[in-house]
Amino acid sequence: MKIVGIAGSPRKNGATSRLLDITLKEIKALNAQVDVDRVDLVDMKITACTGCDACLKTDCPLDKDDDYPKIVAKLLQADGIIVASPVYFANVPGILKNFIDRSRRMKMNRNQLKNKWFGTIVASGLRNGGAETVSMLLATWALSQGMLPVSSMGNSVIENPLVITTLQKALKEFRKPTEEDDIGDKAAKRLAERMVELLGMTKPK
Ligand SMILES: Cc1cc2nc3c(=O)[nH]c(=O)nc-3n(C[C@H](O)[C@H](O)[C@H](O)COP(=O)(O)O)c2cc1C
């Protein structure tokens, strides 16, 4: 069983990366047999889609000059995929949008990502700054690829099923991106539990 985490932030040591780390480490802690892989998009060269439509019939012509084929190879092997994104103007940052747009070839080539479990992790600056919107954008992308979006499920009264961390603690009080967030961190662990459970690697509680 393999799970691939995609770190979509241009900032390597920020809140997005921290939360993805929590989830991936927790997956390993729950079952050391799981092959956990992480791709930091900021380290990869991913050229923006030019809309040439070649992917409707053949392979993407941009593949020969960048790192996207390496990511595709990992995604095709994965049973579960987790995409972590910061909120940039209530959307994903450009590097992640390039990743999403280039994924069209997997959809057009007989829905190659179909039936893979999919999880989201989102980090925002402001408490109501668009994190839920970005979570939904990612889930919509996953649905369009035939993937199966998974929420983090904990105490149904006090734990929200979306994995979100927010720097804003109160109106004028912000945590550092590297600082713990009990709500977001717990949700990140819960996503790990759910992924492991759904992949049949532990018994459902
Ligand atoms: C270009 C840019 C746009 C941003 N737009 C938003 C926004 O719309 N809403 C919000 O809550 N935070 C916004 N932020 C703040 C980031 O979401 C926040 O700093 C988050 O922690 C970034 O993730 P990172 O720590 O992984 O880099 C923005 C930051 C940048 C750099």
The ligand as a Tripos MOL2 file, in Angstrom:
@<TRIPOS>MOLECULE
LIG
   31    33     1     0     0
SMALL
NO_CHARGES

@<TRIPOS>ATOM
      1 C1         -0.0220   35.5500   -2.1630 C.3       1 LIG1
      2 C2         -0.6870   35.1960   -0.8550 C.ar      1 LIG1
      3 C3         -2.0650   35.2240   -0.7820 C.ar      1 LIG1
      4 C4         -2.7020   34.8820    0.3980 C.ar      1 LIG1
      5 N1         -4.0670   34.8890    0.4370 N.ar      1 LIG1
      6 C5         -4.7010   34.5110    1.5690 C.ar      1 LIG1
      7 C6         -6.1260   34.4680    1.6060 C.ar      1 LIG1
      8 O1         -6.8340   34.7160    0.6370 O.2       1 LIG1
      9 N2         -6.7080   34.0840    2.7740 N.ar      1 LIG1
     10 C7         -5.9790   33.7670    3.8940 C.ar      1 LIG1
     11 O2         -6.5540   33.4300    4.9130 O.2       1 LIG1
     12 N3         -4.6250   33.7870    3.8630 N.ar      1 LIG1
     13 C8         -3.9740   34.1570    2.7370 C.ar      1 LIG1
     14 N4         -2.6020   34.1470    2.7020 N.ar      1 LIG1
     15 C9         -1.8570   33.6960    3.9040 C.3       1 LIG1
     16 C10        -1.4290   32.2260    3.7870 C.3       1 LIG1
     17 O3         -2.5330   31.3880    3.5120 O.3       1 LIG1
     18 C11        -0.7920   31.7700    5.0860 C.3       1 LIG1
     19 O4          0.3760   32.5330    5.3190 O.3       1 LIG1
     20 C12        -0.4470   30.2950    5.0860 C.3       1 LIG1
     21 O5          0.1620   29.9660    6.3010 O.3       1 LIG1
     22 C13         0.5030   29.9760    3.9700 C.3       1 LIG1
     23 O6          0.8780   28.6220    4.0400 O.3       1 LIG1
     24 P1          2.4090   28.2070    4.3690 P.3       1 LIG1
     25 O7          2.6250   28.5720    5.8130 O.co2     1 LIG1
     26 O8          2.4650   26.7800    4.1090 O.co2     1 LIG1
     27 O9          3.2650   29.0180    3.4640 O.co2     1 LIG1
     28 C14        -1.9490   34.4980    1.5340 C.ar      1 LIG1
     29 C15        -0.5470   34.4740    1.4450 C.ar      1 LIG1
     30 C16         0.0690   34.8030    0.2660 C.ar      1 LIG1
     31 C17         1.5970   34.7480    0.1940 C.3       1 LIG1
@<TRIPOS>BOND
     1     1     2 1
     2     2     3 ar
     3     2    30 ar
     4     3     4 ar
     5     4     5 ar
     6     4    28 ar
     7     5     6 ar
     8     6     7 ar
     9     6    13 1
    10     7     8 2
    11     7     9 ar
    12     9    10 ar
    13    10    11 2
    14    10    12 ar
    15    12    13 ar
    16    13    14 ar
    17    14    15 1
    18    14    28 ar
    19    15    16 1
    20    16    17 1
    21    16    18 1
    22    18    19 1
    23    18    20 1
    24    20    21 1
    25    20    22 1
    26    22    23 1
    27    23    24 1
    28    24    25 2
    29    24    26 1
    30    24    27 1
    31    28    29 ar
    32    29    30 ar
    33    30    31 1
@<TRIPOS>SUBSTRUCTURE
     1 LIG1         1 GROUP 0 **** ****
